[in-house]
Amino acid sequence: MKFSVLYLTNIFSDTAGGSEYMFWLYAKYMARKGHDVYVMCFKRDENSLVRLRAETSKINIVELVPEVEHKGVLFQDLLTNIKYLKSGFCISGNLYRDVDLVHSNPYTPILVGGLIKKLYKKAHVVTFHDIGTTMGIRFLYRWFREGGSSALASYVKALVGVMYESSIVNVVPKDAIVVPSPQSKRDVDAISLSKVRMYILPNFIDTELYEKYKSKFKISYEPCLLYIGRLVFYKNVHTIIKSFGQILQYNKDVKLFIIGDGPLRSLLYSYIRKHRLEKNIIMLGLATQEEKLKYLSRCTATINLSIYEGFGLTVLESWYFEKPVIVSDIPPLNEIVETNMNGYTVNPLDRKKLTELMIQIIDDSLLASRLGRNGLDKVKKDYTPEAVIPRLEEAYNDVLISVR
């Protein structure tokens, strides 16, 4: 069954973040399978459009607030979000006759999707990659504080955030929810006041594109580790840096590369300089897709010590390049990674154990290779477009049948 889908998202890009990347992939592979695809977003990433190649002409993309800049935090400016809401709703009035189903991303895009369902009676599917409310007010306060808000404003935003997240789960009209992991489902259930049809569809990666980069770069296991992600408090990068510093007592040549940006960049860099670690810990900032995968092809392993995670796409990227992962022993990471099979899980606050694992993996490239290849096998089995897109089509079809 062919149908038309309108994706409502934030940044239409394959490098902007987990849920944004998923919507980029949904659009690409749904268009490839012959469905009509529309996208409305704050802005689009022109470089990522090049990587869409032939599918670009099959995807109708509308930028609603193209002047915004993505800086690794939520779009917190009220007027920016109001503009998205107003423009999105106005433009959707011209699109709704051509659209069978709307699929939206947090946060403002979900409001547009809810309005389209309410007024035009279109099926509405919502993705929740993670639920910040489950981490509590203090967590949200720190999130907004890092984004540049004052202490008072951050506290107010945290309170509003709890109410807002609850409202988009419980009040905004929707027909189904898509989550990437059992943990995300548990988080939604924790604040949901009613039963809503829910689908667990794992994240996946664009193996077609990655295979081209993999063919271009030679896979090696150089004495270096890699972190890829935002530089925010809940990613726990400071623990990685402090633990890595202990390795230099045993191996002064090993390096840690950090790819990403965020509000903690200057603070982390100050720590590195204060402890004279600049030669061994290199902060690369934001990187292009090709630059990121080049470092990934050369490192021995990647590290993700987040204390809060919806899925963890860097795990899949690492495995596809045959690299083991060291991740926090929290769901959903410990539901994806199998210790001694394709990586290691560790208490994200246990610096001693983390240091031991770093030394172990750096010192044994054969072990790293074996664990990495096991990870590659798992990606090819469970986390490819071929594995996930048919399940997405089935979910859409179920929803469309249920609303008729």
N, C-alpha and C positions, 0 to 999 in steps of 0.2 A: 504493500500500500504506500503510495506516494502522498506526501503532505507538505505544507509550507509552515516554516517555523520562524518566529521572530525571537532573536536572542537579545536580551537587554542586559548589558554589562557595563563595566567601568572603563578600563583601557582595553581596546581590542588589540591584543598583542600576545606573542608566544614567549615573552620575557618578563612581563609585568608582575606575575604572581600566580599562585596555584589555581584559583578558581577562574581568573581571567584566561590563563593558558588553556584550561579545559574548554571554555566557551570558544576560544580560537580553534581548538581541535574539533569540537562538535561542528562548528560551522564548516570547516574544511571538509571533513569526511561525510557529513550529511549532504553537502553540495555534490560531492563526488558520487554519492549513491543516487543522485538524481532528484533529491528533494529541493524545493524552493527555499532559499535561506535569506533572511533579512537580519541585519544587526544594527542596533542603536547603542551608542556608547558616548562617554564623555569625549574621547578622542581615539584615534587609531594610530598605531605605530607603523610608520611608512616602511621601515626596514623589514618588519615582519610580514607586510603585505607581499614583498618580493618573494618570501618563502612560501606563500600560498600558491604561487605560480599559476597554473591553468585555472584553479578554482576561483581566482579573484574575480573574473568576469561573471561568475555564477552567484556571487554573494553581493547583495545590495547593502552597502554600509552607509550609515548616516551618523555624522559627528554632531553631537548636541552642544558640547562646551569645549571646542578644540583648543582654547587658550589655556586650559589647566595644565599643571605640571605634576607628574607623579614623583613624589619624593620619599617613598617607602612608608608613608603613613596614610591613614584614611583621609579622604577629602572632607575636611572639617569646616570649611567655610559654608555658612548657611546659604548665602546668595548663590554660590556655585551649584549647590544641590537643588535649590529652588528652580534655577534655570534649567537644569537637567529635567526636573519633574514637569515643568511647564512646556518646554520644547518637545520632550518625549511624548507627552500626552497629545499635544497639538498635531504632531506629525503622525502619530499612530491613528488619528482619525482618518487619514488618507490611506493608511495601510490595512486597516482591520478587515476589509472585505477580502483581501488576498491572503490573509493569514488564518491557518487552522489552529495553531497552538503558540502560546507565548512561554518562553523559558527565561527566567530572570535570576540575577545575581544580587546579593546584598550590596549596598543597603538601599539607596534611592531607587535603583532600577526595579526593585521589588514593588515599590509603591506605584510605579507606572504600570507594571504588570497587573497589579490588583485593580487599578482603575479600568484597564482594558477589559478585564474579566467582568467587572461590575457593570460597565456600560454597554459593552459590545458582546457579552456572553461568550467570550473566547476561553478555551481551556488554558489554564495557567499552571505551570510547573515552576517550582522554586528550588534553587540549590542552596543548601547551607553547608559550607565547607567546614565551619567550626562555629561554636557558640561561646563568645567571650564572657557572657553572663555567668556561666558555670564556674568561672575562675574567681568571681567575687568583685565587689566594688573597688578594693585596693588595686587589683590587677588592672581594671579599666582606668582608674585614676592615673596610674603610672603610664599607661598607654597614651592617654591624652596629654599628660604632662610632658612626655618626651616629644609630642608633636608640636610643642611650643606654647601651649596654653598656660595661663597663670594657675597657681595652686587652687584658687577659688573656682575659676572657670573649669579646671580639670575635674574637680569634685562634682560640680553641677553637671558637666557633660557625662560623667560616669553614671550619675543617677538617671539622667535622661537616657543614657545608653541602655541601661537595664530595662527601663520602661519601653524603649523603642524596639529593642530586640524581642522582648516579650510580645509586643504588638504585631510585629511582622510574622511571628510564628503563629499567634493566636487570632489576630484580627484581620489582617490583609487577606482578601479572598484568594483561594488557591485550590487546586484539585489534587496536587501531589507534591511531595518533597523528594528531592534527590540528595543523598549524602554519600561521601566517598568511603566511609568506613563504619564498622559497627560502633566505634566510639562516638562518631558524629551523631549517629542515630540515638545513642544513649543520651547525648547532650541535648538533642532536640526534645526527646521524650521527657527530660527532666523539667522543662519549662512549658511543655505543651499541655493545654487544658482539654484538648479533645483529640480524637483519633483522626489522623489524616493518612491517606495512602502514602507509603514511603518506599523508596527504592534505594538500595545500596549499590551504587555503581562505582567501582574503584577508579581512581585517577589512572591515567596511562600516558605514554609519551609518543611522540611522532617518530616511530622507529624508522620510517622511510627516510626522513630527513637526517636522523642521527646516523643511519648507516652510511650515508654519503660522507659525513664528517669522520666517521670511524675509519672509513677506507682511506681518507686523506691523511689522518694522523696515525702514526705507529703507536700501538699500545705498549707502554713500558711501565716499570715500577721503580721510579726514581725515589731517592730518600726524601720524600716530601709528603705532607698531608694537606688536605684542601677543605676549606669551609666555603659553602655557597649559600647566601641568604641575606636577609635584612639585618642591619646592625641595630637591633632593638633589645630591650632587656629580657624578654621572654625567650629569645633565641639563645641566651646563656653563653654568648661568645667569650665573655670575660673569663669564664671557667676554662674554656678551651685554651685561651692564651696563658693563663696562670699554670695550668697543667703542662702545657707544652714547654714552658720555661724550665721545668725540671728535667726534661729529656736532654737538654744541652749539657748536663753533667756527665752524660754517657756518650753522647754523639753531638759534637759541635758543628757538624756539617748538615744536619737535617734541617728542613725548612717547613714553615707553615704558610700557605698562601690563603688569603682571605678575599673572596670576591663578594662584593655587595656594598651597599651604602645605607645610611640611616642616621638617626639622631645621636647615636652613641659613637659615631666614627671618631670625633675629636677626642673624646674621653679615652677610648681604647688606644688611640695612637699615642696619647700622652703617657699612658702606662707603658707602652712598648718602648718609647724613648727614655723614660725614667729608668727603666731596668736594662737599657742598652741591648735591646733585642731586635733592633732594626735590620740587622744582617740576616736574621733567621726567621723573623715574622714579617711578611710583606703584605701590606694592605693594598690591593689592586683597585679598589673602588668598583664602580659599575663596569661591566665588561660586555662586549658583544657576544652573541651566541657562539660565534666561531672561537673567540678568545677563551670563553668559558670551557668549551669542549676540548680545546687544545690543552689546557691545564689538567682537565679531567683525564685525558688520555695518558698523561705522564705521571700523575701522583700515584702513591701506593694505596691510599684509602681516603675516604671522605668522612667528615664528622658532622653530626647533627645532634646537639645537646639541648634542644628546645625543651622547655618545661610545659609547653602548650602547643599542640599540633593537630591539624585537621587530617593530614595524610603524610606528607613528606616526599615531594616529587624528586628531590635530590637523591633519594634512595634509588629510585628507578633509573635516573640518569647515570648514577655511579655503576650500577649493575650492568647497564647496557655497554658501558666501557670497561667491563670486567674488573671492577674495583669493589672491594669489600667496604662495608660501612660500619662505623661506630655510632650508635644512636642511644638516645635516652631510653631507659627502661620504663616507658610510659605507653599507654595505648594512644594512638593506634600503631606507633612505631614498633613496639614489641609484639604486635600482632602480624606485622609484615616481615620483620627481620628475625631470622632464626640463628641464635648464638651457635658458633662453631660450624655453621652450615653456609651462611652467606654474609656473615658479619658478627657484630657483638652488640649486646645491649648492656648498659651500665647506668647506675644511679647518676643522674645529671649533676649531683652535688658532690660525688665521690671523686675528688681530684686525684687521690692516690691510685685508685683502680684505673681511672682514665689514663694516667701516665703509664701505668704498666701495660695497658692494652696498646697504647701508641708505640711503645718500645717493642713490644712483641711483633706487631704487624710490620713495623719498619725494618726489623732485623730479619724477617723471613719473607722474602719476595715470593717463594714458592707457595707458602701458605696464603699470601695475599692473592696470588693468581688463582689458586684452587677455590677460595671463597668467592672471588669475583666471578668466575665462570659459573659457579652454582647460582649466583644472583642473576646472571644473564639468562640462564635456563628458565628461571622463575618469571622474568620479564616476558620472555617470548611466549610463555604459557598463559599468563594471566593479565598482562598489562600492555597490550598492543591495541591499535585501532580495530583490528580484526576480532579481538576478543571482547571489546567493550561496546563498540558502536551498534552491533546487532541487538544488544541488551537495551541500549538507549532507544532504539527504534521500537522495540517491544513495549517499553514503558510508555512512550508517546502513544502508541496504538491503543494500549490499555486505557490510558487517560481519555483519549478521544472517544472510545466506545462508551466509557462510563458517563460522559457528559451529554451524550446524544439522547 
